[in-house]
Amino acid sequence: MKRSILAFIVLGTILTGCSAVQSIIRSTFPYTATLVVPATAKVNVEQSATSQASSFDQIFTGQGSNTESIKDVRVASVKLDASSPSGQSFGVFKSVKIYLSRGDSNKEILIATRNDISTTVGSSIMLDADTTVLLDEYIKSSTVRIRMEYTLRNAISSDITLKASVGFNVAPNTAK
């Protein structure tokens, strides 16, 4: 019994140190950010909301702790969920754009869009992600920010809280 527990611990330690496994872990857990659209937001005017993003990897090991183990970071998916008020529909939005930036720079890059949002869409929406852009310099920075540009179709009576989830595909950096 002790031997199998020890073998399991050794195997787990070896696997978690492997860059391939680290890249799988990193791409499995998306970066998330909470964005707030204020009740005072104007209709038919492009506006924005910004928030710092965090990841599962960052929470447990610190941002940038193992970023040298990955390369070729690309967006896999971008999802927005309305978390407040309850039952909030994305039908109040005409369009949404998501930008990614480094916290230490004003340089940002457009990673996903959704135009002509249906008025009957629910409280969750997948955006059209740009999967062609390499994002290594953004993800490997000390701070990652997500900015949402949006245009409202209808006036809103209370703040809308959104959760942005950005999933990434990465490759292991075997040359490190």
C-alpha positions, 0 to 999 in steps of 0.5 A, spaced: 500 500 500 505 504 501 509 502 495 503 504 491 502 511 494 509 513 493 509 510 486 503 515 485 506 521 488 512 520 484 508 519 477 504 525 479 510 529 480 513 527 474 507 528 470 506 535 472 513 538 471 512 535 464 511 541 459 506 538 455 502 536 461 503 544 463 500 546 456 494 541 457 493 544 464 493 551 461 489 550 455 484 546 459 482 552 464 481 559 461 482 566 463 476 569 466 474 576 467 468 579 470 466 585 466 460 590 468 456 594 463 453 600 467 445 602 467 447 608 465 450 606 458 447 609 452 444 606 447 447 605 440 453 608 442 460 604 442 462 603 449 467 599 453 468 595 460 475 592 462 477 588 467 484 584 469 483 576 467 486 571 471 487 563 470 487 557 474 494 556 473 495 563 475 491 562 482 495 556 484 502 558 481 502 565 480 502 569 473 508 567 469 510 561 473 511 556 467 510 560 461 516 558 458 513 551 458 508 553 452 508 557 445 504 558 440 498 561 444 492 562 440 485 563 442 480 557 442 474 560 444 471 566 447 464 565 451 460 571 455 455 569 460 450 574 464 451 572 471 447 578 474 441 580 473 438 573 473 435 571 467 439 577 463 439 576 455 444 578 451 439 581 446 440 588 449 446 588 445 447 589 438 454 587 438 460 585 442 468 585 441 473 582 446 480 585 446 486 582 450 492 586 452 498 586 457 497 590 463 504 593 462 502 596 456 496 600 452 497 595 446 491 590 445 489 586 440 482 584 437 481 576 439 473 575 438 467 579 435 459 578 435 455 582 430 448 583 429 446 579 436 439 576 435 434 579 440 432 572 442 439 570 444 439 567 451 444 569 457 450 566 454 453 567 447 459 564 444 463 569 440 467 569 433 474 568 435 480 569 431 484 563 432 490 565 427 493 570 432 499 568 436 498 571 443 505 569 446 507 576 448 500 577 452 499 571 456 506 571 458 506 578 461 505 579 468 498 581 467 492 580 462 486 584 461 480 583 457 476 589 454 469 589 451 467 594 446 459 593 446 453 597 443 447 596 446 440 595 442 436 597 448 436 601 455 438 597 461 435 598 468 440 595 472 448 594 471 449 587 467 455 583 470 458 579 465 463 573 465 468 573 460 471 566 459 477 566 454 480 559 452 487 558 449 490 552 445 498 552 446 503 547 444 509 545 449 515 549 448 520 543 448 526 548 446 527 551 453 
